[in-house]
């Protein structure tokens, strides 16, 4: 993360176990609870992206 920060990126680290999602490996989208993980990612993107990059309904 320090490398990204020095390059001007503001990374976020979300430990899935800390938010109640357990038993995952490195292939998150292939896990049985992949929809839970996708929801976390979607919420993070919605919060993190600038308004100019967000789709409007």
SVG drawing of the C-alpha trace seen along z (x, -y; Angstrom):
<svg xmlns="http://www.w3.org/2000/svg" viewBox="-33 -15 39 37">
<polyline fill="none" stroke="black" stroke-width="0.4" points="0.0,0.0 2.9,-2.3 3.9,-2.1 0.5,-3.1 0.4,-6.0 3.7,-7.3 2.3,-7.2 -0.6,-9.4 -3.2,-6.6 -5.4,-6.4 -5.9,-2.6 -8.4,-1.1 -8.0,2.3 -11.1,4.0 -10.6,7.2 -13.7,9.3 -13.6,11.2 -13.9,7.9 -17.2,7.2 -18.6,10.7 -17.6,12.4 -15.6,15.5 -13.9,18.4 -12.6,16.7 -9.5,17.3 -7.8,15.3 -10.5,16.0 -13.3,14.0 -15.6,14.0 -15.5,17.8 -16.5,18.3 -19.9,19.4 -20.6,16.1 -19.4,14.0 -22.5,11.9 -21.8,10.7 -18.3,9.7 -19.6,8.0 -21.9,5.9 -19.0,4.8 -17.1,3.9 -20.0,2.0 -20.6,0.0 -16.9,-0.9 -16.9,-2.0 -20.0,-4.1 -18.4,-5.8 -14.9,-6.2 -15.5,-7.2 -15.8,-10.9 -19.3,-12.0 -18.2,-12.6 -17.5,-8.9 -20.7,-7.6 -23.6,-6.5 -26.9,-8.2 -30.1,-6.2"/>
</svg>
